[in-house]
């Protein structure tokens, strides 16, 4: 469900929101995060198959995320960006964490460390977060988690060979 922001946000509001947001994430406090959101918040992460909608779904998302990365930590390397119209803002972030818990769809933990940059897109309604989209390089995260081969590695070249072979076989079947 897409939401429409109904009020402008200013730099002071967004800086305060981001400070509370990052603090709640780093404290692994779902209640504090959800208190910053509308009850019908739409929450999108490119690593998950569908957006989470509403508090219960977001709480489940947070529990899974903190299970995968129990030492997850966020920092903000630069100030937030505000839209010139509407109640929107963006924030660049840096995530660090260790892949120590099982990850959907059943990947075993590798103990590998992740250090990733990304961007959060916020849409506010009545002073609360109504839509949250996080954007980051999922392929790079998977590499750092040890789920896909390192760039330029023998394993990556072998995977590319298998993919090319698969495509040739598919074309022959047509």
Buried (B, 14 or more C-beta within 10 A) or exposed (E): EEBEBEEBBEEEBBBEBBEBBBEBBEEBEBEBBBEBBBEEBBBBBEEBEEBBBBBEBBBEBBEBBBBBBBEBEBEBEEEBBBBEEBBBBBBBBBBBBBBBBEBEEEBEBBEBBBEBEBEBBBBBBEEBBBBBBBEBEBEBBBBBBBBBBEEEEEEBEEEEEEEEEEEEEEEEEE
